[in-house]
Amino acid sequence: MKRTLIGIAATLFTTGAFAADFPMQYTKAPLYAPPIFNWNGFYVGGNIGYSWGRSSETSVLTNSAGTVLFTEAETSSLNGIVGGAQVGYNWQIRNFVWGIEADIQGADEKGGPAFVCPAGVCVPAGSLAVVPVTMNQKIDWFGTVRGRAGVAVTPAVLLYATGGFAYGEVDTREVIAPVAFSKTTINPGWTAGAGIEGAIGGGWTARLEYLYVDLGKVNGSFVTPIPAFGTGVIVSNLNSHVTDNLVRAGINYKFNGPVVARY
């Protein structure tokens, strides 16, 4: 037994000494970094918000000979809810992102002034009659085609500026008692704004955006008979400049995958 134990000890000592001549071998695990959000690619989405517009109107009332009888200048609010859809494409190099986007919006923005042409001005001298005038304007819908350029301040948060072409339908209705007139125009214009957008999971992003929209000028001429004139008429010449401010929240889905893996 003693010889057996001495043999085992000698074997273990010899094996340990032999193994010490060889360094320990191991495999280094690869370094891993979290995946980053990829802004490249095609996306679609929807939005909803609130808009406060303005219409700066000048109405000039003349008689049939073109003589100016009365002039009224007003600024009215065109406020309401807007909502719609957008589609776009992004390109990204490092943390710089740029792209193009188009959207179409339904709107419920309306308002307008009312004024009175005093007695003896729009009707023959000595008459006690006044001529009331009411005008209402409404933005039915509008759309934009814009460029976007921004910086990903973190991989998943984008700050951007945007601007480009705008267009929209403006309805104008004027009543010179007792006759009503209306005109619908589709106006071209321009837009500019800024926003913030962030990844919220998968290929989804959420955004908050401000836009200023200028839909240009609306002109019209309306003719109404005035009973106190007999066969006389009053011509209302309208010129208004329609602008809009809107803040909207939106959500997008990007189709080419949400992230790029990093190792």
C-alpha positions in Angstrom: 0.0 0.0 0.0 2.8 2.4 0.9 4.5 1.7 -2.5 1.1 2.4 -4.2 0.6 5.8 -2.5 4.2 6.8 -3.3 3.6 5.9 -7.0 0.4 7.9 -7.2 2.0 11.0 -5.7 5.0 10.7 -8.0 2.7 10.5 -11.0 0.7 13.6 -10.0 3.9 15.5 -9.3 5.3 14.6 -12.7 2.0 15.4 -14.5 1.8 18.8 -12.8 5.4 19.7 -13.5 4.9 18.7 -17.2 1.7 20.7 -17.5 3.4 23.8 -16.1 5.6 23.9 -19.1 2.6 24.7 -21.3 0.7 28.1 -20.9 -3.1 28.0 -20.4 -5.0 28.3 -23.7 -8.3 30.3 -23.9 -10.5 32.0 -26.5 -11.3 35.7 -26.1 -15.0 36.5 -26.4 -15.9 39.1 -29.1 -16.7 42.6 -27.9 -20.4 43.4 -28.4 -22.0 46.8 -28.7 -25.8 47.4 -28.7 -27.5 47.7 -32.1 -28.1 51.2 -33.5 -31.2 52.5 -35.1 -31.0 52.8 -38.9 -32.8 55.9 -40.4 -32.3 54.8 -44.0 -35.2 53.8 -46.1 -38.9 54.2 -47.0 -41.6 55.0 -44.5 -45.3 55.8 -44.2 -47.3 57.2 -41.4 -50.2 59.3 -40.1 -50.6 62.5 -38.0 -53.0 64.7 -36.2 -52.7 68.2 -34.8 -54.1 71.7 -34.4 -53.7 74.7 -36.7 -54.1 78.4 -36.2 -54.3 80.2 -39.5 -54.7 83.8 -40.6 -56.4 85.5 -43.4 -55.5 89.2 -44.0 -58.4 90.5 -46.1 -59.0 93.8 -47.9 -62.5 94.4 -49.3 -63.2 97.4 -51.6 -66.8 98.2 -52.4 -67.3 100.2 -55.6 -70.3 101.2 -57.7 -71.0 100.2 -61.3 -68.8 103.1 -62.5 -65.8 101.9 -60.5 -66.0 104.7 -57.9 -64.6 103.5 -54.6 -67.4 103.7 -52.0 -65.9 101.9 -48.9 -62.7 100.0 -48.0 -62.4 97.6 -45.1 -59.2 95.8 -44.0 -59.4 92.9 -41.5 -57.4 90.0 -40.2 -59.3 86.9 -39.2 -58.4 83.6 -37.6 -58.7 80.3 -39.4 -58.3 77.8 -36.6 -59.1 74.1 -36.4 -58.0 70.5 -36.3 -55.9 68.9 -39.0 -55.0 65.3 -39.7 -53.6 63.2 -42.5 -50.9 60.9 -43.8 -47.3 61.2 -44.9 -44.8 59.1 -47.0 -41.1 59.6 -47.3 -37.6 58.3 -47.8 -34.4 58.9 -45.7 -30.7 58.6 -46.4 -28.2 58.4 -43.6 -24.4 58.9 -43.5 -23.0 58.6 -40.0 -25.3 60.7 -37.8 -26.5 63.0 -40.7 -29.9 62.2 -42.1 -31.7 63.8 -45.1 -34.7 62.9 -47.2 -37.9 63.9 -48.9 -41.4 63.7 -47.6 -44.9 64.4 -49.0 -48.1 64.7 -47.0 -51.8 65.4 -47.5 -54.0 66.9 -44.7 -57.7 67.3 -44.2 -58.6 70.5 -42.3 -61.4 72.1 -40.4 -60.1 75.7 -40.3 -62.6 78.5 -40.9 -63.3 82.0 -39.9 -63.9 85.5 -41.3 -64.9 89.1 -40.7 -68.1 91.0 -40.9 -68.5 94.7 -41.5 -71.1 97.3 -42.5 -71.0 100.0 -45.2 -72.5 103.0 -43.4 -75.8 104.6 -44.4 -75.4 107.2 -47.2 -72.2 105.6 -48.4 -73.1 102.5 -50.3 -76.7 103.7 -50.9 -77.8 107.1 -52.1 -77.2 110.1 -49.9 -80.0 110.7 -47.4 -80.9 107.0 -47.2 -80.9 105.4 -43.7 -80.1 102.0 -45.1 -76.7 100.3 -44.4 -75.1 97.5 -46.4 -73.9 94.5 -44.2 -71.1 92.4 -45.6 -70.1 89.0 -44.2 -67.2 86.9 -45.5 -66.2 83.4 -44.4 -63.1 81.5 -45.5 -62.2 77.9 -45.0 -59.2 75.7 -45.6 -60.6 72.4 -46.7 -57.4 70.5 -47.3 -53.7 71.1 -48.1 -50.5 69.2 -48.8 -46.8 69.7 -48.9 -43.7 68.2 -50.7 -40.7 68.9 -48.6 -37.0 68.2 -48.1 -35.8 67.2 -44.7 -32.3 67.5 -43.2 -31.2 66.7 -39.7 -28.8 65.2 -37.2 -29.3 62.1 -35.1 -28.3 63.5 -31.7 -28.4 59.9 -30.4 -28.8 56.9 -32.7 -32.5 56.8 -32.0 -33.4 60.5 -31.8 -33.4 62.8 -34.9 -33.6 66.6 -34.9 -34.5 68.0 -38.3 -35.5 71.1 -40.3 -37.9 70.8 -43.3 -39.2 73.0 -46.1 -40.6 73.1 -49.6 -43.7 73.3 -51.7 -47.3 73.7 -50.3 -50.7 73.7 -51.9 -54.2 73.8 -50.7 -57.9 74.5 -51.3 -59.4 77.7 -49.9 -63.2 78.3 -50.0 -64.4 81.9 -49.8 -68.1 82.8 -49.3 -69.3 86.4 -49.1 -72.8 87.7 -48.4 -73.8 91.2 -49.4 -77.4 91.1 -48.2 -79.4 89.6 -49.6 -77.1 87.9 -52.2 -74.4 85.3 -51.4 -71.4 84.5 -53.5 -68.7 81.8 -53.3 -65.4 80.9 -54.8 -63.1 77.9 -54.5 -59.4 78.1 -55.4 -56.5 75.7 -55.2 -53.5 77.8 -54.3 -49.8 77.1 -54.5 -47.4 78.3 -51.8 -44.5 77.3 -49.6 -43.8 75.8 -46.2 -41.0 75.6 -43.6 -40.6 74.1 -40.2 -38.8 71.8 -37.8 -39.3 68.7 -35.7 -38.0 65.9 -33.5 -38.5 62.2 -34.2 -37.5 59.1 -32.2 -37.5 55.3 -32.4 -40.1 53.7 -30.2 -39.6 50.0 -31.0 -39.3 47.7 -34.0 -39.5 49.8 -37.2 -41.8 52.4 -35.5 -41.0 56.1 -34.8 -42.9 58.9 -33.3 -42.5 62.6 -34.0 -43.6 66.1 -33.0 -43.5 68.8 -35.8 -44.2 72.4 -36.4 -44.9 73.9 -39.9 -45.6 77.3 -41.2 -47.6 77.3 -44.4 -48.2 80.2 -46.8 -51.0 79.5 -49.4 -50.6 82.9 -51.1 -53.4 85.2 -52.1 -57.1 84.7 -52.9 -58.7 87.3 -55.2 -62.4 87.7 -56.1 -65.0 90.1 -57.4 -68.7 89.8 -56.5 -71.5 91.9 -57.8 -74.9 92.5 -56.1 -77.8 94.7 -56.9 -78.8 97.3 -54.2 -82.6 97.9 -54.0 -82.1 101.5 -52.9 -80.2 102.1 -56.2 -83.0 100.8 -58.4 -80.9 99.4 -61.1 -77.6 100.2 -59.3 -75.1 97.6 -58.1 -72.3 97.3 -55.6 -69.1 95.4 -56.6 -67.0 93.8 -53.8 -63.4 93.3 -54.7 -61.7 90.9 -52.3 -58.0 90.3 -51.8 -56.9 88.0 -48.9 -53.5 86.4 -47.9 -53.9 83.0 -46.3 -51.2 81.7 -43.9 -51.2 78.8 -41.5 -49.3 77.5 -38.4 -49.7 73.9 -37.3 -48.3 71.6 -34.6 -48.9 68.0 -35.2 -47.9 64.6 -33.7 -47.2 61.7 -36.0 -46.2 58.1 -36.1 -44.2 56.3 -38.9 -43.3 52.8 -39.9 -40.0 52.2 -41.6 -39.9 49.2 -44.0 -36.2 48.3 -44.3 -35.6 47.1 -40.8 -35.2 49.0 -37.5 -31.6 48.4 -36.5 -28.0 47.8 -37.6 -26.2 45.3 -35.4 -22.7 46.2 -34.1 -19.9 43.8 -32.9 
